Amino acid sequence: MTEQQIIETLATNVMGWEVVNSEVTGKPRWFYQPDKQFCLEMIDWNPLQNIADAWMLVEKFEDSLTLESWEGFICEICSPVCVRAHEKTAQEAICKAALKVIGQDA
């Protein structure tokens, strides 16, 4: 998968967002409704590069996620079975483990 495909898969299948490509920039814009009354927009969301964005994924799995540093970073998510990812950065480990949970391989 390309980096953009990983990001789109995580945004739609883990975060539950809808994607619309901007007519002006061509970049994806993510839309979600936290409470059916209004719509929020995320621009330039990239959990592979930005730890704050990756941490949004962590919040989706907070009861079943462990993250440890050992020759890089290991992320384990148990939801319902346990999967692990070992990557160079914490955000990459989080993203790869989240992909495994939803049955995708990067």
N, C-alpha and C positions, 0 to 999 in steps of 0.2 A: 504494500500500500504506500502511496505517496504521503507526505506530511499533510497535505490538504485533505486527503481522503480519511486519514486518521482523525483529524480535527473534526471533520463533518460527521463521521461515524460517532464519535464521542458526544458531540453536541446534540445530535438527534436521538441516538439510542440510549445514552446514559443520562444526559441532562434533560431530554424531552423537549428540546427547542426546535423551532422551524427555521429553515435557512432560506434567505432570499439574497441573491447576488445584487449588489448595488449597480444601478445603471450608469452611475457616474464613474466609480472607481473600479468596478468589476470584482471587488472583494466581497466575501460573504458577510452578511449581517444576520445575526441570530436574534430571533424574537421568541419571547415566552410570556406567559400570563400567570403570574403567581397567584392571582385571586380573581380571575374572570372579569374584573372591573376595568383593568387597564393593561396595556401591553408594554413590556420593557424591551429594550434593545441592547445587545452586546455587540460592540464593534472591535475588530482585531483581537478576538478571543483566541489564544493559542496556548493550550496547556502543555504542549511539548517544549515551549521556550520560556513560559512565564509560570513561576511557582505559585503565584497567587491564583492564576487560572486553574492550575492543576489541583490546588487545594479545594476548589469548587467541586471537583470530582470526588475528592476525599469525603466531603460532606455528604455525598450520596451513599457512601459505604461506611460511614463513621463507626458503626457498631462492629464492623467486621474487618477492619483494615489495620495492618501493622506496617510500619516503614522503619527500616534499619539501615545503617551504613556499614558496609563491609566490602572493601575493594569495589567501591561504587555504591549503589543503593539497591536494596531488595525491598520490594513491595509485595505484601501478601494480602489478598482479599478473599474472604470466605463468604460467599453469597450465591448459592447455598453450598457449593463445593469450594475448596480452597485452591486458589491459583497463585502462582508467584511469577514475578518478573525481576530480573537482575539487569540493571542498566547503569550507564555512567552518571546520570543525574537523577535526582529525586523525581523531578517532573516526568522524565521519560519512563521511569519505573512505574509510577502511578498510572500513566496513560496506557502502557503495555499491559499491566495487570487488569485495568478496567476493560480493555479490549477483550482479554481472555474470558472475563466474566460473561460478556455478551456473545461469546462464541466467535469472535473475530481474531484473526492472526495478522499482525502487522508485517 
